């Protein structure tokens, strides 16, 4: 989860859900759409757009860059 102390304010609900999704991308083999739905996003395009705004890449790029096989 995010570090409230270093940011000076708590995570928004959307940021919390995006962080949860990021964790699931790395810990499961579920598709990004399934993870988006599980984290409360009904619009996959919105999920992808917000994920990119927060993490600097799409969910699939995030998974690819952070998992070592």
C-alpha positions in Angstrom: 0.0 0.0 0.0 1.0 3.6 -0.4 3.1 5.4 2.1 0.9 8.1 3.7 3.8 9.6 5.6 5.9 10.4 2.6 3.0 11.7 0.5 1.4 13.7 3.4 -2.1 12.6 2.6 -3.9 9.2 2.3 -4.7 7.5 -0.9 -7.9 8.2 -2.7 -10.3 5.4 -3.3 -9.2 5.1 -6.9 -5.5 5.1 -6.1 -6.2 2.4 -3.5 -8.0 0.2 -6.1 -5.2 0.8 -8.6 -2.6 -0.3 -6.1 -4.6 -3.4 -5.3 -4.8 -4.1 -9.1 -1.1 -3.6 -9.5 -0.5 -6.2 -6.8 -2.9 -8.7 -8.5 -1.2 -8.1 -11.8 2.1 -9.4 -10.2 0.6 -12.1 -8.0 -1.9 -13.8 -10.4 -2.2 -14.7 -14.0 -5.6 -13.2 -14.4 -6.3 -11.0 -17.4 -6.2 -7.2 -16.8 -9.9 -6.9 -17.4 -10.7 -9.5 -14.8 -8.5 -7.7 -12.3 -10.1 -4.4 -13.1 -13.6 -5.8 -12.5 -12.4 -7.5 -9.2 -11.1 -4.1 -8.1 -14.4 -2.3 -8.7 -13.9 -0.8 -12.2 -16.8 -1.4 -14.6 -15.1 0.5 -17.5 -11.9 -1.2 -18.6 -10.8 1.9 -20.6 -11.2 4.1 -17.5 -9.2 1.6 -15.5 -6.4 1.5 -18.0 -6.3 5.3 -18.3 -6.2 5.8 -14.5 -3.6 3.0 -14.1 -1.4 4.8 -16.7 -1.8 8.2 -14.9 -0.8 6.7 -11.6 1.9 4.2 -12.6 3.2 5.6 -15.9 2.4 2.5 -18.0 -0.6 0.3 -18.9 -1.5 -2.7 -16.7 0.1 -5.1 -19.2 3.3 -3.1 -19.5 3.4 -3.0 -15.7 3.1 -6.8 -15.5 5.7 -7.3 -18.2 8.2 -4.9 -16.6 7.9 -6.2 -13.1 7.7 -10.0 -13.4 10.8 -12.0 -13.9 10.2 -15.5 -15.4 
